[in-house]
Amino acid sequence: MTYYDQVKEAADAVTARVGGGELPSTAVVLGSGLGDFASSLEPGVSMPYDALPHWPASRVVGHEGRLVVGTARGRTVAALAGRCHLYEGHDLRTVTFSIRVLGLLGVKILILTNAAGGVNTGFAQGALMVIDDHINLMGQNPLVGPNDDRLGARFPDMTEVYSTRLRRIADQAGRELGRPLPHGVYAALLGPSYETPAEIRYLRTIGVDAVGMSTVPEAIVARHMGIEVLAVSCISNMAAGVLPQPLDHAEVMETTRRVRGQFIALLEGIIGRL
């Protein structure tokens, strides 16, 4: 079975689970500790990843591992509560499998979220940063290998990975909540170790505002399929060397727990304006 056939089989399985309901035109990928949004969808058809053919499991704390299709602000939305990562030992075709499925389902707008380390010293823990651009420092690209024209063009343009239109909508939603959103550049590194203070100084020098271990491969694949992309980082901790303390995943989870109400409100505000 080819990769395309696997993606198609998973998309058909999601379609069958939704039944005669409307398929989503908008999707949200929820990062570490941010999965509560999926439970807010109504009425909500919930599908554990292990119930969908070929779908990779999510095995990181804070990534629940289920796909929910329901409505938010009157719009049908697919929410992915958790993702798999390159550092878990997957290849990038596996890491981006869910995005391929969303594309075949007819998703036109993708909102990517993540928990990220703050490189910009002007940020505070709990800030929600709109990603304006990214730097891929993973050493890999999900489009390497034979190109299947059914999924996208061989050489997709990356001039505007993150939609200007959607970023403007996010700003409007943030202002309405009384929470102006900072913008910045996100760097994706392989992980799973956190960066060293020297690496963070390097990242700051090349113009990075936040750093993480996800999102960029998904954004590249989404643009390959012609999907409009918005991405928001929750600054869950300050990166190594910014504060005189070690980094801990529990801190990431605690910060995302603290801001989840504002985060859900922001997502709903964005979706309501689409």
Protein Blocks (a to p, Z undefined) as FASTA:
>chain_A
ZZklmmmmmmmmmmmmnomaccdfbdcdddehilmmmmmpcebiaddfklpghiacdfbe
hiaopaddddeehiacdddeddddfknopafklmmmmmmmmmmnopabdcdddddddfbl
kbcehiacddfbdcdfkopafkgccddfklocfbdcfkbmpafklmmmmmmmmmmnopac
ddddddddebjbdcdfklmmmmmmnopabdcfehjlmmmmmmmnopacddddddfbcceh
kagcdddfklmmmmmmmmmmmmmmmmmmmmmmZZ
